[in-house]
Amino acid sequence: MSVEDDRLEDDGELGSDEERETLGRRSGVVGFVGGLVLGALIGAGITLLVAPERGRMVRRRLKRRFRRVREDAERGYRQMKHDVQREASQRRRWLARAVKGEEA
């Protein structure tokens, strides 16, 4: 458990099961995208080793495959960026309410 996780638990509200689940989902997205990229690279390498096709055909297929991998990675990045922005916005609102409550 990280120092931040300890702080979140100590605050009570930030250490909720919902927030732990959000952090877990975010980690799952990163793992998925990383696995997707790694799998595509390994598949491309194996294709080069066993391909009975001519060089130009292999290069064309690899180019298409890498383009798809790049598009998938970009899509995953955009989704993760959106999730992080939404989470930051929620935390800012929570912090503003907490500060407002302390001033009262």
C-alpha positions in Angstrom: 0.0 0.0 0.0 1.4 3.4 -0.9 1.7 6.5 1.3 -1.1 8.1 -0.7 -3.3 5.0 -0.1 -2.7 5.4 3.7 -3.7 9.1 3.5 -6.8 8.2 1.5 -7.9 5.7 4.1 -7.2 8.1 7.0 -9.5 10.7 5.4 -12.3 8.3 5.4 -14.2 9.5 2.3 -11.3 9.3 -0.1 -10.5 5.7 0.9 -13.9 4.3 -0.1 -14.4 1.1 -1.9 -15.7 3.0 -4.9 -12.4 5.0 -5.2 -10.4 1.8 -4.8 -12.4 0.3 -7.6 -11.8 3.3 -9.8 -8.0 3.1 -9.2 -8.2 -0.7 -10.0 -10.1 0.0 -13.2 -7.5 2.5 -14.3 -4.7 0.0 -13.6 -6.6 -2.5 -15.6 -6.8 -0.2 -18.6 -3.1 0.5 -18.5 -2.4 -3.3 -18.3 -4.8 -4.0 -21.1 -3.3 -1.4 -23.5 0.2 -2.5 -22.6 -0.7 -6.1 -23.2 -2.3 -5.2 -26.5 0.8 -3.4 -27.7 3.1 -6.2 -26.5 1.0 -8.9 -28.1 0.9 -7.0 -31.4 4.7 -6.6 -31.4 5.2 -10.3 -30.7 2.7 -11.3 -33.3 4.5 -9.0 -35.9 7.8 -10.6 -35.1 6.5 -14.1 -35.5 4.8 -13.1 -38.7 8.2 -12.0 -40.1 9.8 -15.3 -39.1 7.2 -17.6 -40.5 5.7 -15.6 -43.4 5.9 -17.4 -46.7 5.0 -14.2 -48.5 7.2 -11.8 -50.3 8.8 -9.0 -48.4 6.6 -6.3 -49.8 3.4 -8.2 -48.8 4.8 -8.8 -45.3 5.7 -5.1 -44.9 2.2 -4.1 -46.0 0.5 -6.4 -43.5 2.8 -5.2 -40.7 2.2 -1.6 -41.6 -1.6 -2.2 -41.3 -1.2 -4.1 -38.0 1.0 -1.4 -36.5 -1.5 1.3 -37.6 -4.3 -0.6 -35.8 -2.1 -1.0 -32.7 -1.3 2.7 -32.7 -5.0 3.6 -33.1 -5.9 1.2 -30.2 -3.2 2.7 -28.0 -4.3 6.3 -28.8 -7.9 5.3 -28.1 -6.8 3.8 -24.7 -4.8 6.9 -23.9 -7.8 9.2 -24.7 -10.1 7.1 -22.5 -7.5 7.1 -19.6 -7.0 10.9 -20.0 -10.8 11.4 -19.8 -11.0 9.1 -16.7 -8.1 11.0 -14.9 -9.7 14.4 -15.7 -13.0 13.2 -14.4 -11.4 11.8 -11.2 -9.4 15.1 -10.7 -12.6 17.1 -11.0 -14.4 14.9 -8.5 -11.5 15.3 -6.1 -11.4 19.1 -6.5 -15.1 19.3 -5.7 -14.6 17.0 -2.6 -11.7 19.2 -1.5 -13.7 22.4 -2.0 -16.6 20.9 0.1 -14.2 19.8 2.8 -12.5 23.2 3.0 -15.9 24.9 3.1 -17.0 22.7 5.9 -13.9 23.5 8.0 -14.5 27.2 7.6 -18.0 27.0 8.9 
